[in-house]
Amino acid sequence: MEISPNTYIGAVNLSVSDLEKAGDYYRRVLGLQLIHAEPGRLDLGAGEHILLRLFEMPGAQRSPHATGLYHFALRVPSRLELARTLRNLSENKAYFVGFADHYVSEALYLADPDGHGIEIYRDRPREQWLDERGQLKMTTDPLDLEGLIKELASDSRPWQGIDPETVMGHIHLQVDNIPQTRDFYSNVLGFGVMADMGSAAFLSAGGYHHHIGMNTWTSAGGPPAPENSLHLLEYEIILPDAGDLEQVTQQLDQAGYPYTHNNSSLELKDPAHINIELKTA
């Protein structure tokens, strides 16, 4: 059974080697707001919503060929807000990994001080996502940076952080095996397969271009990330209500897939040993 069309990706939890340094990057450079702080942990977000939780793990190192995070993706509400974010990133000399026009969206790619991948993007209207045959079209073309910057011509507002309507648009994972992991998200959880390119696949709820991406570009056959490494600790899949969570619980039971109850949520690992919390909004 298909997962609820109103399902979306929630907060992403990451380990970082230096919490002060990472917190400065995400607050000053990316413009996220501090929502909660305690020793060894920062919760950051937009508006009142937590998008990112950082947990300090001093001295931790990356394990680049392990399964885990490829990037998390923050979706801003408009092209103007993407341009405003680009301007702030540039003024703060952020390190850009790349820029892309995906036809369905326009995207900026970065890496944080620990090398965690970040995408910041804006969607084009859904009616523009289809090709001449009515099929979803996703490409990787050069981004029109000149056109994006022109959005700022009539904007003189001071930067006050990333737009409060910013959300976690999707997450892109490094996995060890595409068919096995794709089938779990599709056949067990109920996400729709939007594209399958062999070494990468993209799945979504409700016909979105993708909520979950996965690839094996550097992680084919790779191990889970070591617990003491810089890695994706967990990410949230948010379901609209208790009935939708119960439906997914039944699908997990029918598949014989292991999980644990944690208050009103489910904790489980996908086939790539990536931790997921399934919860309601």
Summary of the structure (lengths in Angstrom):
residues: 281
radius of gyration: 18.4
end to end distance: 20.2
largest distance: 56.7
contacts: 934
relative contact order: 0.20
helix: 22%
strand: 38%
